[in-house]
């Protein structure tokens, strides 16, 4: 079990933190306005460039699937000229595809850096004002570790924002384009079956998913508490040395780290449970559905007595199989990305809480939270 000090009157509010609800989207939109202050900023350019590159990468994936199908057909027909031509085409595609992959990774990290830069400057401008650090730490104790909020929490939010954008934008476009291509080859009924399975998987995963957002927020708070303990030792090192307070500080560090460690183990145990169902529904279940869908055209043609060349069947199987594999992978990433959204909800609520404290202090409002009870985040 992981324990963290809470105020009795705020237990209900705390238990609702990190949830994917309307409040989360309002808070996220407010932070997004801070992260992207202008439509003409470099961050807007990078987000647009990333979106364009993701679209180009999707079209390349469709074209590569067609080339792979042509290669197999050339091998079966022993058509050396067609095979060599397809090989050189594939080599020509490798260069722009490799560049796009590399540039997309660069954009993902650059977007995270710029988001962190904009949010950090915004918070620092509000935090480092006359008497403000003293007010945050002494007159208002709702945020006990502002250094954690200004460093690690902002970095985690920026990385989560950037990753979530790339991990949802490309799969969404893949689903649209791959689904359209497969509908021309396999028919709409096959796609309805595929999408129906993933829709069912998403609903079931939503029902059994633990409160990752809440657990993430609490984990960041515990990280801040542990970091704050080390900061106190540096700040009061002289007093600790002369008053022989090292034993007390050692005990406090042990207790703080044990709470942090227990909470991390709790999150890992819950992720094992969730990843198990991810594998059952998203990975192996989708493989079975995909094989069934791919077999329908050839089985139907055989049942109707139609004669189709083996090379053509092989080409269609490789091409459609590649598209179906990419489609299944993209839908799976969209389903699993809900976990990333939950984690980002945890970082969002931490930054929004700090922003609210700074706004209240600017208006002359101070809140002193009484630390009287322990809330257990357990089984």
ABEGO torsion letter per residue (X at the ends): XBBBBBBAAAAAAAAABGBBBAAAAAAAAAAAAAABABAABAAAAAAAAAAAAAAAAAAAAAAAAAAAAAAAAAAAAGBAAAAAAAAAAAAAAAAAAAAAAAAAAAAAAAAAAAAAAAAAAAAAAAABBBGAAAAAAAABAABABAAAAABAAAAAAAAAAAAAAAAAAAAAAAAAAAAAAAAAAAEAAAAAAAAAAAAAAAAAAAAABBBAAAAAAAAAAAAAAAAAAAAAAAAAAAAAAAAGAAAAAAAAAAAAAAAAAAAAAAAAAAAAAAAAAAAAAAAAAAAAAAAAAAAAAAAAAAAAGBBBBAAAAAAAAAAAAAAAAAAAAAAAAAAAAAAAAAAAAAAAAAAAAAAAAAAAAAAGBBBBBBBABBBBBBX
